[in-house]
Amino acid sequence: MQNGFQFATGEGRCITFLFYGWNVDSHAKYAASIIGVFCMSVLNAGLGYIRHLINDHYENNPYTLSHHISLAVVYGVQMVLAYWLMLLVMTYESGIFMSLIFGLIIGYFVFGYIRARNLLASKTLMPTSYSAYDNQFNNTPCCQAFT
């Protein structure tokens, strides 16, 4: 039984990183997993930003098949990544958890800042449409508010 969050850096400690055979059993692998989790977290926010870019590209004609296919593919990749991040939290490894949260914070900040600068540059302070995709930075990817 798991006793809550712990660090897996001691002697004899080993965690499985997402897939069977991907064992984190050395300090080098542990450092690589921390960096990898951080990058995955930032990438998750980046995929949300890419969905915004796709919507902006198709702003004049949002009901094309290519628009919905591209959004569905990016959304699917984002969901796979989000579920992998959830599974990594469920390892109850403190370093991975802190790296994941820090990556989500940095990703939210960086891509939110880029999005805000782009909106200011185009002199559009308020979004012109209120679809399910417009409010993605205010909600988690799996629990979006539909307006």
C-alpha positions, 0 to 999 in steps of 0.5 A, a space after each residue: 500500500 502506498 504511504 502517500 507522496 515520497 521521493 524515489 531516490 533512495 536505495 532500492 527505489 524504483 518507479 515505472 515511468 508510464 510503460 512497462 520496462 521504463 523503470 526509473 532506477 538510477 539518479 540519471 533516469 530520475 533527473 531525465 524523468 523530472 525534465 521529461 515530465 516538465 516538458 510534457 506539462 508545458 507541451 500540454 499548455 502549448 497544445 491548447 494554444 495551438 487549438 487557439 491558433 487553429 480557431 483564429 486561422 479559420 475565424 472567417 469560416 469556422 465550419 469547414 471539415 478541415 477545421 474540425 479535423 485539425 481541432 480533433 487531432 490536436 485535442 486528441 493528442 492533448 487528451 492523451 498527454 493529459 491522461 499520461 500526466 494524470 498517470 504520472 501523478 498516480 505514481 505518488 512520486 513527489 519530484 514528478 508531481 512538483 515538476 508536473 505542477 511547475 510545468 503546467 504553471 510555466 506553460 499556462 503563463 507562457 502561452 497565456 502571455 503569448 495569446 494576450 500579446 497577440 490579442 493586444 497586437 490585433 487590437 481585439 481585447 475580447 474574443 469575437 466568438 464564444 465557442 467551447 474552444 475560446 475559454 480553454 485557458 480558464 478550465 482544465 482540458 477535460 472539463 471545459 465549460 460550454 457556453 
